[in-house]
Amino acid sequence: MTQTLSHETLQQTAQEFPVSALPVAEQFVLLAGADVWAARIANIAARACAANRVGGLLKQRHALELAIDRMLGRESLANAPAPSVAEQRLQAILAELVTAAGGFGAQGRARLQSRLQAALQDDGRLVDLLHVFRTAALQQARGFTVAYDGLEQDARYDLLLRRDGVEVECICETISAEAGRDVHRFAWAELCDRVEGQMKPWLDARPGRYLLKMTLAAGLRDKDEGMQTQLHDRVVAMLESGARLDQDPDAVLRIEPLVLSGNNTSVENLMGRLRREFGPEAHFSVSACAEGIWAMAARAGRRNEVAALVRRDLSRIALARVSSDRPAILATFVEDIDRPEWRGLMDSLELEGAARHFMTADEASNVVAVTCYSRMEMFGLSGPDAAAEGELRFRNPAHPAAKISALAPAILSSL
């Protein structure tokens, strides 16, 4: 696994850090590379500029980069507004990153820079790397000494935690909830944006309120342009012909009058009603204009399997990264999930079930605990939509280290 780094790369990173006189966000950008950062922000701005559903989802996906860019702008203002709780949390993670980078040797700093630059290219995810530093800061606050062995020594795990003479390895991985859904959010947003182009002329001829119900037995996945085009063409054909039903084994499409009662017919009210009617796993879109309202609601052919995905990924991670040298903690960040779905997984104990099922497998024999959290915890959300103590923890009672009191703050089950 050893990564060969050029002499020029080592020289460059050695000269750049530390620069403690600069604000944290500027130090972060310096480590990533000012040109790389500028190109990333320009690319996000170009792709997310449209005031449509895809543009909104892109802003959500790249919320970390956009927040850091706002922090850079705020640092240049004399009377800048106070940062939000989420921005304070993000700044603390960046502070951990740049502080750690300042203490790394040349090899570790170069690896960090390489991973940062990869995260800021194409489909890279900055959250993967910030997850490592957020986890390190969380464990330090619990009294552990943290070594970044993954970056410093190119170890197969990310962090080595020490407390009262006991050591445990920590492996940090990101799991995208999208892989547990048959209907992907970007594919749905793209379909809705395409259909909306035909919606207004149809409403011009038939003013009123309508709901298109879709049951997508074959799913709708990102980068499956064939399925998206097929569904788009079927909707357009229904609009042009006046048909109210189109069904085949892949999908059932039905257009119905949308009956609204009372005076509150706002988009927000309608979205809430649709979610109550169709459930938290359904996908929705509402467009309103002078001629009326066009709403769409879609369900997959089966329930989402996010918890089952977590179970499978835990096995994959354990097989690839857990060693026999020390007990291991699998620290997972669940990405691409919103508040209602995350809360549902917590309230239903599905994540706990997935973790405990994993712990019965052979590949979990040296895993002493599994932890999970989402953006809700990363950004300091409080209340029932976020896990207490910043994460969900599930201890493996079968592991010999499970009863070691020094490890309790990191492994003791939170439920």
N, C-alpha and C positions, 0 to 999 in steps of 0.2 A: 504493500500500500504506500510505500514511501514515495513522496512526490519530489521530483528533481526540479530545483528552482535555479534560474540563471543568476549569474553573478550580478548582472545589471539590475535585476529585480530586487535582490537582497540589498544592494547599495541604495536603491531608490527608497525602499521602505525604511531603511535604517536612518536615512537623512530626514525623512518627513516627520517622524514621531520621536518623542512626544512634542506637541506644540501647545502646552497648557495655557498659554496666554489667550488662545482663541476660544470662543464659545463652543460648547459641546457639538452642536449641529455642524459648525464649520470644521471642527476636527474630524467628524465622521465623513464629511464630503471630501476632505483632503485625503483621508485614507482610501476611500473608494476611488478617488481620481476625479478632479473637477470636470474634466472633459466627459468622462463616463456618466457622471451625475447629470450634467447639462443635457447630454443626449437622451438620457432616460426620461427626464422631465419633459423635454420637447416631444418625445414620442408619445408619452401618456397624454399630454395636452392635445396633440393632433388626433389621437384615437378617441378620446373621451369628450371632445368638444361638442358633439351633437347633443341636442336636447331631446334625446330619445331614451328608450329603455337600455339599450346596449351601452350608451354613454354613461348612464347612471351606474350600471353594474361595473364598468371599467373603473369609475371613480371609487367604488367600494373596494374592488380588488386591489387597487393601488393606493388605498387610503394611507398607508404608512409613508410612502414616498411623498405624497401630496402634503401630509402633515409635517414632515421634515422640511419640505420646501417652504411651508408657511412659517416654520420656526426660524428659518434663515432670514426671511423677510422681517419678522418681528424683531430679531436681534439688531436690525439696523434702524429701528424706530426708537426715538427718544421717549415717547409716551405710549409704548405698546400696551395693549390690553393684557390683563392677567391671563396666563395660559389655563386652559380647561383641565379637568382632572385627567382626561385621556392624554392630553399633551404633556402633562407632568409625568405620567407613567411612561410615556414614550421617551421623554428626555432622560428619565432615570435609567432606562435600558441602554440608551446611547451613551450615557455617562459610564456605565459598566463596561461597555464595549471599548470605548477609547481609553479608559483607565487600564483595562487589561492589555490592550494593544501596546500601551506605553511600557509595560513590563515584560512583553514577549521578547524572545530572542529574534534574530533576523529571520530564521526559518519560519517561526510561528507567525510573525507579522506578515511575511510574504504570503503564507497560506491564507491568512485572514483576508488580506487584500484580494487574493485570487478568488476566494469564495464570494466576497462582496461584489466584485466585478461581474462574476457569473450570475449572481442574483439580480443584477441590474441590466441583464441582457434578455431580449426576447421573452420567453415564458418563465424566466427565473422568478423566484419568490423571495423577497427580502425577509419575510416573516420566518423562513426556515432558520436563518442565522440569528435573528433577534430572539427567537425561541431559546437558543442556547444560552445567550447572555441574560435573558430574563430568568431562566431556570437557575443559573449560577447566582444571581443576585438574591433570589428567593431562598436558596439554601444557605447562603452566607448570613442572611438575616436570622436563620434558625440555628446559627452557631457552628456551621460547618466551614472548614477551610476548603477552598475550591481550587483545583488545578485544571487548566485547560489542556489536558493531555491530547485531545483530538487535534488541536491546532499546533501545539508546541512539539508534540512527539509523533504526530500522524497516527495516533492510536485508533483502534477500531471503535472505541467508545468516545464520548465527547468530554466528559468531566470526571475527575476523580475527587470524591468527597471524603474528607477526614474529620473525625470527631472523637475525642477521648481515646485515641489510639486505634480506632476502627476505620476501615476504608470500604467504600462502596463505589462502584462505577455507575455513571449515569449516562444513558443513551437518549439523545433528544431527536425526535422525529416528528414530522408534520404529516397528518392524515387528512386528505381532502374528502369531505362528506359527499361531494359530487359523485364520487365513484360508487356510492351506495344508493344512488338514485337512477331510475330509468329515464326521467325527464330532467335534463340539465338546464340550469338557469340561463346560461348564455344562449343556448339553442332556442329556448322558449322566448327570450327577449328578442332575438333576431327574427323569429317567426312573427311575433306580435308587431314589430316595427314594419315588416313587409306587408302584413295584412292591413295595417292601418292606412296604407296608401290607397287601398280599394274601398275602405270603409266609408269615407265621406261622400263620394258619388252615389253609393248605394243608399245612404241615409237621405241624400237630396231627393231621391225618388220615392223613398219610403220613410218619411219622418217618424221618429218614435224611439222606443227604447228596446234594445235587443240583447240577448245573451247567447253566445255560442258555447255550448258544452262540448268538451272533447274528452273521450276516453282513449288514451294512447297505449294500446296493448303492446305495440312494438317499441314503445319508448320514443324519445327524441333526444339525441345525444350531440354534444359538441362535435363539430367537424364532420358530422354526417349530413353533408349537403343534399344528398339524394333524398333522404327522408324529409328534411325541411322543405325542399322544393316540392315534393309530392304533396305534403300537407297544405302548403301555400296554394298550389294549383287547385286542390280539391275545394278549399274555402272560396277561392275566386270563382270557380265553376258554380258553386252553390249560390253565390251572390248574383252572378249573371243570369242564372236560370230561374232563380226564385225558389229553388228546392230548399226544404227545411231539414232534410235528413240525408246523410251519406255515410254508409257503413261498409266495412270489410273487415277481415280478421286483424288488420293492423291498427285500425282506428275507427271510432264511431263519432261522427260530427252531427250535432243537432242545434238548429237555431230556434230559439223560443222568444216570445215576448217577455220583456223584463218588467215585472209588476213591482212598483214602488209605492209604499204607503207613507203618508205624512208629508211634511214640508222639507224634511232634511234629506235631500237627494244629492248631497255632495259626493265627490269621488271617494273621499275618506270614509264616509258612512257606508257607501256601497261596497267598498273593499272589505270593511269589517263584516258586513252582512254575508258576503260571499264566503269569507273565511269561516264564519260560524256554520254556514250551510254545507260547505264542501270539505272542511277539515283543514288541519295545519299542513298537510302534505301536498295539497293542491296548489296549482299555479294560477295567478290571476292577472288580468289586464283590463283597465277601464279607460275608455276615451270618451270625452264629452265635447259636443259642439252645439251650435245653435239649432241644428236639425234634430238632435237627440243624443242618445247614449249607446255606445257599442262596448259590450263587455265580453270577455272571454274567460272561461274557467277550464282548466285541464287537470286530469288525473292520469297517473300511470296505470298500467294494467295490474300492478301489484304494489304492496306497501314498500316504502323506502326501507333499505336494509343497512342503515348507517352503523348500527351497533354490530351487525354481522361483519361489516367491512372492517371495523375496528378489531374485532376478534381475529380475522384473517391477517390483518396487517401486523398485529402483535406477534403472531407466529413468524411471519416473514422477517420482521425486525430481529427477533430473538435468534433465528437461525443464522442471520447474516452478521450480527454484531455482538452477541453475548458470548463472553469467553468463560473459561472454567477457573480463571485466576482469582476472582473476587465475586461477591454477590453483586447483582445489577439491578438498577431501577430503570424501567422504561418510561421516560417522560414524553408524553404525546401531546401535541397541539392539534386540535381539531379545527380545521379551516373550512371556509365556505359554508358556514352554518349561521342561521339567524336566531334571535332570541326565542321565539316560540318553539322551534325545533330543538334547540339546546335544552330549554327548560323541560320539554317533553321527555327527552332522553334521561334527564336527571330524575324527574318525578316518577317515571315508569321503572327506574332502576335497570334500564336496558344496558347502560354502559357498565354498571357493576356486574351484571350478568355476563357480559362479554368478557370482562377482565377475569372474573372468577372461572369461567369456562376455559379461558386460555391457560390459567394457572394449573389446570389438571393435565395439560399436555406435556409430553417429554421435553419439548424445547423450552419450557418454562422452568425447568428444574433448578436453574441458577438465577432466576428472577425473584427478588425479594419483595418487589412492589411495582405496581403500575400506577401512573398518574395521568390525568387528562385535564385539559383546560381549553378555553376558546378565547376569541377576541373580547368577549364580555369580561373575563377575568383579567386579561392582559391590559385592558384600558380602564380598569378600576370600577366597573359597573357594580353597584350594590343592590341588595334586595333578592327576591326569589329567582331572578333570571340569571344569577351568577352563583358559582360555587363559593362557599365560605373558605377562608384561608387561601384563596387564590387558585385552587385546584381541587379536583377530586382525587383521592388516594385510596388504593386498594392494596392491602398487605397480603402477601402470600404466607399463610400460617404454616404451610408445610416446609418452608425454607428454614434451615437451622439458625440463620441470622435474624429471623423475624422477631425474636424475643430479646435482641440486644438493645438495651435501653439507650445507648448512644445514638442509634439509628432512628429511634422513635419519631423525632420531629419530621423526618423525611419519608417514613414508610407507614406510620400508623394510619389505619383506615379512617377516612373522614366521614363515613356514613355509619 
